[in-house]
Amino acid sequence: GSGEGDSKRLVRFTHTTPTMGESARPPSTSGAASVPAPAPASNEEDIWGQILTEAARKTKDVGAVEKGTVLVLGDRSSGKSSLINRMQQADQPDGASKGVALGYAYIDVFEDDNDDPVGTIDLWQLKGEAHTDLLNFALNAKTIQNAVVLICLDFSQPWSLSESLRKWLGVLTQHLQSIQADVPKALEDRLRVLFQTYAEPSTSEGQSKKKKKKVVNPTSEDVSLLPSLDPNILSSNLGVPIYVVCCKCDSVATLEHDFDFRDPMFEYIQQHLRRMCLAYGAGLIYTSARKDVNCSVLLDILEQRLFHFDLKHRAQLLISSSSTADATPHSATVPSSSSGNSGAKAAETGNSPALFVPIGWDSLAKINMDFQNQNLTKDPDEPFENVIKKPPSLKRYETCFLVLLRLILRLSFPLSSSFVLLHLTSLFVSIICRREQ
């Protein structure tokens, strides 16, 4: 059930036509009522009727396939395209979508024991904030009724995570405000119900068969029965489910080796992002397309949210070796935020952390516990950039690189010599930076 890159969706059905020499005429109706048709012709007519009936059924089924929309936002080179290709299980050459401002792909959704798709996920990828005027093609008053927004962040540059997330949440907020007149308030109520009625799947539920369920949308009476929320939770209710996706989570080893990142830093990063997500009722997940970490989990989440399958995956947090000796789940000490949810599985930070925080699972109590596991700051409101700083050595590396690049352009070195100079400079500066650390 995967497509190719940004190509248009193709709907295929078989239309068989009798070959020359075969009779495809319907039975005569003039003066031949009492004359029985020959047996071979009758068989051909039955086959032809079956073909037309099957073709009509398939055409009807194609038109009835439910659709869900996923809008993918994020900086250039944040890992959006690689993530989509991994979920599609498709290999796309680098630069295949170069020059495309709003990319499109799709994924067919199947139930177990059913070869016909029950739905289609339309994947829209915005290629940079300069093209936000195109967002209405992907997310509008019609498609928002069954939509999820993914905001992709580049985990290989953790010092920019908070700024990038704030930027894209601002872009999304501005776009939704532009179509607010056409969007019913019921969507805000639906997101609140989704958040407050979350329940962790049982360990055996993941083994159940994948079947689509009918879901009745909540009414205003249903919302009125819900308990009040903390002012910091869903304070910015945009009416659309959001997942913040930290791509390239396999960069942890590089961050530890080259920039001396340690467990308290990763603890601080996860609790800070979760705190930001809580204000929008958003979920958080770490992925790696290169190592195939959590990509299938994310696809399952999208299918569950858009087509109402059972949730299969339990929440999972990063538990550093310094914070617990046996990686005890948070459920042992932290109560649920809203509905008695059990806690998360534990995941060692390792080389590819597999963090997953579903929409509705998290709470300020759980976040504060993780905040206490780090010793970088005692103030949860301290600016992220003051705690997770861009390494000075990286700044010097970029400065040296840019100076050399300007020199090459000014002096017009031959192309081969330019590559050699750039490579030697890169090697020299990285050695110097490593010695400084």
C-alpha positions in Angstrom: 0.0 0.0 0.0 2.6 2.6 -0.9 3.0 5.1 -3.6 6.0 6.6 -5.5 7.3 10.0 -4.3 5.1 12.9 -5.4 3.5 11.2 -8.3 -0.3 11.4 -8.9 -2.4 8.6 -7.5 -3.4 6.0 -10.1 -6.8 4.2 -9.8 -6.6 0.9 -11.6 -9.4 -1.4 -12.5 -9.7 -4.1 -15.2 -12.0 -3.7 -18.1 -12.0 -6.7 -20.3 -13.5 -6.5 -23.9 -14.3 -9.5 -26.1 -11.8 -10.1 -28.8 -12.6 -9.9 -32.5 -14.6 -12.9 -33.6 -16.3 -13.3 -30.2 -19.9 -12.2 -30.0 -20.7 -9.4 -27.6 -24.2 -8.5 -29.0 -27.1 -8.4 -26.5 -30.0 -10.7 -27.3 -32.3 -9.5 -30.1 -35.6 -8.2 -28.9 -37.5 -8.0 -32.2 -39.4 -11.1 -33.3 -37.1 -13.6 -31.5 -38.7 -13.9 -28.1 -39.7 -17.6 -28.8 -36.4 -18.6 -30.3 -34.0 -19.8 -27.6 -30.5 -18.3 -27.8 -27.6 -20.7 -28.5 -25.8 -21.9 -25.3 -22.4 -20.4 -26.2 -23.8 -16.9 -26.7 -25.6 -17.2 -23.4 -22.4 -18.0 -21.6 -20.6 -15.1 -23.3 -23.5 -12.8 -22.2 -23.2 -14.0 -18.6 -19.4 -13.4 -18.5 -19.9 -9.9 -20.0 -22.5 -9.1 -17.5 -20.3 -10.3 -14.6 -17.4 -8.1 -15.9 -19.6 -5.0 -16.1 -21.0 -5.7 -12.6 -17.5 -6.2 -11.1 -16.2 -3.0 -12.8 -19.1 -1.0 -11.5 -18.6 -2.4 -8.0 -14.9 -1.5 -8.0 -15.6 2.0 -9.3 -18.1 2.5 -6.6 -15.7 1.2 -4.0 -12.9 3.5 -5.2 -15.2 6.5 -4.8 -16.2 5.3 -1.3 -12.7 5.0 0.1 -12.3 7.3 3.1 -9.6 9.9 3.0 -7.4 11.3 5.7 -5.0 14.3 5.4 -1.5 14.6 6.9 0.3 18.0 6.6 4.0 17.7 7.1 5.8 20.9 8.2 9.4 21.5 9.1 12.7 23.2 8.1 14.6 22.2 5.0 16.8 19.2 5.6 14.9 18.3 8.8 14.2 14.8 7.5 10.7 15.2 6.2 11.2 13.5 2.8 13.2 10.6 4.2 10.5 10.0 6.8 7.7 10.0 4.2 9.7 7.6 2.0 10.3 5.3 4.9 6.6 5.2 5.8 5.8 4.6 2.1 8.5 1.9 2.0 9.7 3.6 -1.2 13.1 4.6 -2.3 13.3 8.0 -3.9 16.5 9.4 -5.3 17.9 12.6 -3.8 16.6 15.7 -5.5 13.6 13.9 -7.0 11.2 16.6 -5.6 13.7 19.5 -6.0 11.9 22.7 -6.9 8.5 21.4 -5.6 7.0 23.9 -3.1 4.2 21.6 -1.9 4.9 18.0 -2.3 2.2 15.3 -2.5 2.3 11.5 -1.8 -0.2 9.0 -0.6 -0.4 5.8 1.4 -3.2 3.2 1.1 -4.6 1.9 4.4 -5.6 -1.8 4.7 -7.3 -3.9 7.3 -6.0 -7.3 8.2 -7.4 -10.0 6.0 -8.6 -7.5 3.4 -6.9 -6.9 0.1 -8.9 -3.8 -0.7 -7.9 -0.5 0.9 -10.3 1.0 3.4 -8.7 4.4 3.3 -6.0 6.6 1.8 -3.7 9.0 3.6 -3.0 12.1 1.6 0.5 13.3 2.6 1.2 17.0 1.9 4.8 18.3 2.5 5.5 22.0 2.6 9.0 22.7 1.4 9.9 25.7 3.5 8.1 28.6 5.2 8.3 30.8 2.0 5.4 28.8 0.5 2.9 29.1 3.4 0.3 30.6 0.9 -0.1 27.1 -0.5 -1.2 25.5 2.8 -4.9 26.0 1.9 -4.5 23.3 -0.8 -3.6 20.8 1.9 -5.4 21.9 5.0 -8.8 23.7 4.4 -12.3 23.7 5.8 -13.0 20.3 4.2 -9.8 18.4 4.8 -9.3 19.6 8.4 -12.3 17.4 9.4 -10.1 14.4 9.3 -6.5 15.6 9.5 -3.2 15.3 11.5 -0.3 17.8 11.4 3.3 16.6 11.7 5.9 19.1 12.7 9.4 17.7 11.9 12.4 18.9 13.8 16.1 18.1 13.1 17.5 16.3 16.2 21.0 16.4 14.8 20.9 20.1 15.8 19.3 20.0 19.2 20.1 23.6 20.0 17.6 24.7 17.3 14.7 22.4 18.4 12.7 24.9 20.5 13.1 27.8 18.0 12.1 25.7 15.1 9.0 24.3 16.9 7.9 27.7 17.9 8.2 28.9 14.4 6.2 26.1 12.8 3.5 26.3 15.5 3.2 29.9 14.7 2.9 29.2 10.9 0.2 26.6 11.6 -1.7 28.9 14.0 -1.7 31.7 11.5 -3.0 29.5 8.7 -5.8 28.1 10.8 -6.8 31.6 11.9 -7.1 32.4 8.2 -9.7 29.7 7.7 -11.3 30.0 11.1 -14.6 31.3 9.8 -15.1 28.0 7.9 -13.9 25.7 10.7 -16.6 24.7 13.3 -15.8 25.0 17.0 -16.7 21.3 17.3 -13.2 20.5 16.2 -11.8 22.1 19.4 -14.2 20.0 21.4 -13.2 16.9 19.6 -9.5 17.5 20.3 -10.2 18.0 23.9 -12.2 14.8 24.1 -9.4 13.0 22.3 -6.9 14.3 24.8 -8.9 13.7 28.0 -10.2 10.2 27.1 -6.9 8.7 26.1 -6.3 5.2 27.5 -3.1 3.1 27.2 -3.5 -0.1 25.2 -3.1 -3.3 27.0 0.0 -5.4 26.3 -2.2 -8.0 24.5 -4.1 -5.4 22.4 -1.2 -5.0 20.0 -1.8 -8.6 18.9 -5.4 -8.0 17.9 -6.4 -7.8 14.3 -6.4 -4.5 12.6 -10.0 -3.5 12.0 -11.6 -0.1 11.4 -14.2 1.0 14.0 -17.1 3.4 13.7 -16.7 6.4 16.0 -19.4 8.8 17.0 -18.2 12.4 17.2 -18.6 14.0 20.6 -21.3 16.5 21.3 -21.3 19.6 23.4 -22.9 17.6 26.2 -20.0 15.1 26.2 -17.5 18.0 26.5 -19.4 19.5 29.4 -19.0 16.3 31.4 -15.2 16.4 31.2 -13.2 17.6 34.2 -11.5 21.0 33.9 -7.9 21.1 32.5 -4.9 22.8 34.0 -4.4 26.3 32.3 -1.1 25.1 30.8 -2.8 22.1 29.0 -4.5 22.8 25.7 -4.2 26.5 26.3 -3.7 26.8 22.5 -6.4 24.5 21.1 -6.1 24.6 17.3 -8.8 21.9 16.7 -6.4 19.6 14.8 -4.2 16.8 16.3 -0.5 17.6 16.1 2.5 15.3 16.5 6.0 16.8 16.9 8.4 14.5 15.2 12.1 14.7 16.1 13.8 13.2 13.0 17.4 11.9 12.9 17.3 10.7 16.5 20.2 8.3 15.6 22.4 11.5 15.9 22.7 10.9 19.6 26.1 9.1 19.3 27.5 11.9 17.2 26.2 14.5 19.7 27.9 12.6 22.5 31.2 12.1 20.7 31.6 15.5 18.9 29.8 17.9 21.2 30.0 16.2 24.6 26.2 15.8 25.1 25.3 13.8 28.1 22.1 12.2 29.6 21.0 15.3 31.5 20.9 17.3 28.3 18.7 14.7 26.6 16.5 14.6 29.7 16.1 18.4 29.6 15.4 18.4 25.8 12.6 15.8 26.1 10.9 17.5 29.1 11.1 20.9 27.4 9.5 19.6 24.1 6.8 17.8 26.1 6.0 21.0 28.0 5.6 22.8 24.7 3.5 20.0 23.2 1.2 20.0 26.2 0.0 23.6 25.5 -1.3 22.4 22.1 -2.4 19.0 23.2 0.2 17.5 20.8 2.1 14.2 20.9 5.8 13.7 20.6 7.8 11.0 18.9 11.5 10.5 18.0 12.2 8.8 14.7 15.1 7.9 12.4 14.5 7.1 8.8 18.1 5.8 8.4 17.9 3.4 11.2 14.1 2.8 10.8 13.3 3.9 14.4 9.6 4.5 15.2 8.7 5.1 11.5 6.2 2.2 11.5 4.9 3.4 14.9 4.2 6.8 13.5 2.4 5.3 10.5 0.3 3.2 12.9 -0.5 6.3 14.9 -1.7 8.1 11.7 -3.9 5.2 10.7 -5.3 4.9 14.2 -6.1 8.6 14.4 -7.5 9.0 10.9 -9.3 5.7 10.5 -10.1 4.7 14.1 -8.0 1.5 14.4 -7.1 0.3 17.9 -4.0 1.9 19.3 -1.2 -0.6 19.5 1.7 1.2 21.0 2.2 2.3 24.6 4.0 5.5 25.6 7.8 5.3 25.9 10.1 7.7 27.6 13.9 8.1 27.7 15.2 6.9 31.0 18.9 7.6 31.4 21.2 5.3 33.3 21.7 8.0 35.9 18.1 8.4 36.7 17.2 4.7 37.4 19.2 1.6 37.8 16.6 -0.8 36.3 14.8 1.6 33.9 11.6 1.5 36.0 8.6 2.9 34.1 7.1 6.1 35.2 3.8 4.4 35.9 5.3 3.1 39.2 5.2 6.6 40.7 3.3 9.0 38.5 -0.5 9.0 38.2 -2.3 9.7 34.9 -3.1 13.2 33.7 -6.7 12.7 33.1 -8.1 9.2 33.0 -6.1 6.8 35.0 -3.7 5.9 32.3 -0.8 3.6 33.0 2.7 4.8 32.5 5.2 4.5 29.8 7.7 1.8 29.0 11.3 2.9 29.5 13.9 3.3 26.8 17.6 3.8 27.3 18.9 6.8 25.5 21.4 4.7 23.6 22.3 5.4 20.0 18.7 5.7 18.7 16.2 6.8 21.4 12.7 5.6 20.7 10.6 8.1 22.6 6.9 8.1 22.0 4.4 10.3 23.9 0.8 9.9 22.6 -1.7 12.7 22.6 -3.4 12.7 26.0 -0.9 10.6 27.9 1.3 13.3 29.3 0.8 15.6 32.3 2.7 18.3 34.1 3.4 15.9 37.0 5.2 13.5 34.7 7.1 16.3 33.0 8.2 17.7 36.3 9.6 14.4 37.4 11.8 14.3 34.3 12.8 17.9 34.9 14.1 16.8 38.3 16.3 14.1 36.6 18.5 16.8 35.0 20.9 19.2 36.8 21.3 21.8 34.1 18.8 24.3 35.5 16.4 24.6 38.4 14.1 27.0 36.5 11.7 25.3 34.1 10.9 28.6 32.5 14.5 29.4 31.6 14.9 30.0 27.8 15.9 26.7 26.0 18.8 28.4 24.2 20.4 29.3 27.5 20.5 25.7 28.5 21.1 23.8 25.3 23.6 26.2 23.6 25.1 25.9 20.1 28.7 24.7 20.7 31.2 27.5 20.3 33.5 25.1 18.4 30.7 24.6 15.8 30.4 28.4 15.5 34.1 28.7 14.8 33.9 25.8 12.4 31.2 27.6 10.4 33.1 30.9 10.5 36.3 29.3 9.1 34.3 27.5 6.5 32.5 30.6 5.3 35.7 32.7 5.2 37.4 30.0 3.0 34.4 29.8 0.8 34.4 33.5 0.2 38.1 33.4 -0.6 37.6 30.7 -3.1 34.8 32.6 -4.8 36.8 35.8 -4.9 40.0 34.2 -6.3 38.2 31.9 -8.7 40.2 28.7 -7.9 39.8 25.7 -10.2 36.9 23.5 -9.1 39.2 20.5 -8.2 41.5 22.7 -6.1 38.5 24.3 -4.3 37.2 20.9 -3.2 40.6 20.0 -1.9 40.9 23.2 0.1 37.4 22.9 1.5 38.1 19.3 2.6 41.4 20.1 4.2 39.9 23.1 6.1 37.0 21.0 7.3 39.4 18.3 8.5 41.7 20.8 10.2 39.0 22.7 12.0 37.3 19.6 13.2 40.6 18.3 14.7 41.1 21.7 16.4 37.5 21.7 17.8 37.9 18.1 19.1 41.1 19.0 20.9 39.4 21.9 22.5 36.7 19.7 23.9 
